[in-house]
Amino acid sequence: MSASRFSFGENWSRFLGELDESRIAQAELSLRQMLEIERLDGRSFLDVGSGSGLFSLAARRLGASVHSFDYDSQSVACAAELKRRYFPDDAVWAVEQGSVLDAEYLGRLGTWDVVYAWGVLHHTGAMWQALENVARLVRGGGQLYLAIYNDQGPASRRWLRVKQAYNRLPSWLRWLVLWPALVRLWGPTTVRDVLRGRPLETWRGYAASSTRGMSAWRDVVDWVGGLPFEVARPEQVFDFYRDRGFVLRKLKTCGGGHGCNEFVFERLE
């Protein structure tokens, strides 16, 4: 793996061994809450950069017809494995390899009721082009659900250097970056839990409360290793889609931190 791109699919492959019913239910809940729906029956759902396939599975269980695609072949294999486990031979869930930067590929997909791209477009190396491309996939009256890394200014630039250092190292030396980052990310929370007399409570309960269903450790590895890495301020994303005929229906920020801001836009008819 080059220093310019992190192997997300490898991380997701390990995640499948930790997946259970509670994490799937949490993914379904996050879709229902952000899209403000109870079911997706009769609606089409395009999962852009599907990763593990968890949210494709959640959408399918909520009744949508689903198309999952990812640039990373291991991620495609993960989604295909989830389909095999839960919806074998299902005619309305397709899984394939593709890139959100490939205009020819996207042109074959048509338009969708829900386009979902959570934590994906900022890892393409061409985030604003990817944001443009997904806009064209949403049909009139449809929804676009995005999560984009928050721009923290100098802090985001420091994290970029950390990510670059991690990916330049051979795998057996990456702990030199990963462990200091773990202390930076989790140190204050761990100390707080100890002072409350509940050591590691937040760490152990992380997966159950996470909308992504990922364990705390997998999330740290994904964050530290994640390249390419781009960021945007919430108002930049809002202005970008307003100028393209979308209205913002729901916003969930990360409170100025290093995580993702989540947006649900609706495309005007």
N, C-alpha and C positions, 0 to 999 in steps of 0.2 A: 504494500500500500504506500503510495507516495505521500510526501509531507503535505500535499495540498488537499487531500480528501480522507476522511475518517471512514472506517468500515462499519457503518451503522448496522448493516445486515448481520455481521458477526455478533454484535451486541444483542440484537433482537433474537437471534437463534438461541442464545443462552436464556433470554427472557421467557421463551416458550415453556421451558421446564418449570418455571415458577407460576405460570398462569393457572388460575383457578376460577371457580364460579363467582366468587365475590368480586374479583377484578373485572370480570366481564360485566357483571351487574353495575359496577361503578362506571364503566365506560358507557353503558346504556343510559344511566342516570345523567351523565354529563351532556350527552346528546339531547336528551329530552329537555333538560334545563336551558341549555344555550339556544336551541332551536325553538323552544317553547311549544313543544308538541308532546303528545303521549305515544303516538305511533307514526310510522312512516309508510303504512300500507298504501299501495298505488303510486308511490313516489320513487324516483330514480336517484341514486346516490353514487357520486364519483369520488373515490378516495385517492387523492393525488399524493404520491409518496406514501404508500400505505404502510411501510415499516413492517411491524409484526403482523399486521392484518387485524389487530384487535378491534379497531373502530369499524372496519368493514364488517366484521362478525357482529358487532353491536347493532349496526344499521340493518343488517340482514335479519337479525332476530327481532328487530322492531318492525319488520315487514317490507323494507325497501328492496328493490332490485339494485344490485351492487356491481360496480366495476372498480377493481383495485389495480393500480399500477405503481411501479417503483423503478427507479433507475438501477438500484442495487440488486443484483441477481439473488443474493442471499435473503434479502428482504422479500423478494417475490416468492422464494421458496417457503419462507415463514408464513406468508398469507395463504399460499396454496396448502400448507400443512393444516392451518386452522380450518380452511374450507373442507379438507378431507376429514378432519375430526368431527366437525359439527354439521356440515351440509354436503355430504358426499354426493357427487353426480347432480348437483343443483344447477338447473338451467338458467337461473337468474342471478348467479354470482360468478363473474368472470375475473380471473387473475392473470395479469401479464406484465411483461417488462416494457417500460417506456419512459421517456423523459418529458418533463414539463417544459423543457426548452426546445423540443422537437416539434416544430410547427406542422410538419406533414403528419406526424403521429396524432397530434391533438386534433387536426382537421378531420380525422376519421372517427373521432369520438362523438361528435355532435354536441348537443346541449343537454343540461341535466337540471333536475329540480333542486338538488343539493350538491354543491361542490365543496368538498372538505379537504383542507390542506393545513393540517395542524403541525407547526414546528418543522416545516419542510422547505419552504421557499427561500428562507434565509441560508439554507445549506446548498443551494444550487451553484453559487458563484456568479449568478446574474439575477439577483433578487427582484429588481424592478421589472425586468423583462418577464420573469416568472409571474409576478403579480399581474402584469398586463395579459399574459397568456391565459391565466385561469379565469379572468373576467369574461373572456369570450366563450367559456364553457357553460356559463350560467344562462338558462333560458329566462325569458321575461316572467317576472313574478317569482323566480327561483331565488334560492339563498346561497350565499358564499360564506363559509365558516373558516376563518383563518386564525392562526396563531403565529405571531412574528416576534422575534427577540426585541426586547426593549433597548433603546439607545440610552446608555448611561454616560455617554461622553468619554472622558479619560478612562473610566473603569472598564468600559467595553473594549477600548484599545489595549488595556493591560491583559484582559482575558484573551484577546486575539493572540498576543505574544505567548501566553501560556499554552494555548491550543497548538500553535505552531511548534513550540518546543516539544510538546508531547508527541506529535505526529512525526517529528524528525528522528526521534529515538527508536532504536530497535525495541521490539516488544518486551524483552527481558529487562530493559532499563526504564521503562515508562513509569514505574513506581516512583522514580525520582521526582517526577512532576505530579503524579496522581496523589501521593500521600500528603504533600504540603497543601495541595488544593483541597483535599478532603478535610484537613484541619481548618483551612480558611472557611469552607462552606458549612461545616458541621460543628466546629469547635464551640461557638457561642451557644448553640442549641443544646449540645451535649453537657456543657457546664451548667446551663440553666436546669436541665432535667436532674442532674446530680444534686444541685442545691434544693430542688423541690422534693428530694428523696425518691425520685423515680428514674434511676439511671437507664439511659437508652430507650426510654418510653417512646419518644418521637421517632427515633430510628426504626424501632420494631413496628410501629404502627403506620409507617409512611405509605406502604403499598395500599393499605386499606383506605386511606384518605386521598390518595393521588388519583386525579382524573385520568391519568395515563395508564394506571395499573402497574407501573414499573416499580421495582424495589428501590430502596434508597441507594444501594451500591450501583445498580445499573444506571440510575439517573445521574450519579456523579461521573461515571465513566463516559456516558453519552455527552454530558455537558463539557467535561474537560477535553475530550477528544474531538468534539464536533467541528469539523472543517468541511467545506468553506463556512465562513461565519460572517453574516451581515446583520445589521440592526436598523431599526427605524423608530422614530418617535410616534406615539399614537396619532397625533394630528397630521403627520405626513401620510400615514395610511388612510386616514379619514378623507383628507383632501384628494388623494389619488383616486379613490373610488367614487367620491362625489362627482368628480369631473368626468367620470365614465358612466354616469346614469344610475348609480347605486345610492341607496339610503341606508344609514346605519340603524339597525334594529336592536342590537345588544352589544355591550362593551364590558369586558372584564379585564382590568389592568393588573399588573404585578406590583403595583404600589411603588413604582420607581426602582424596583430591584433589578436583578440580572435575569429574570425569567422572561416569559412570553406575555404579551398583551393579546387578548382574544377578541375577535370581532365577528359579528354576524351581520352581513350586509344583505339587502334585498335588491334585486335588479328590477327597475321600474319597467312596466309593460311597454 
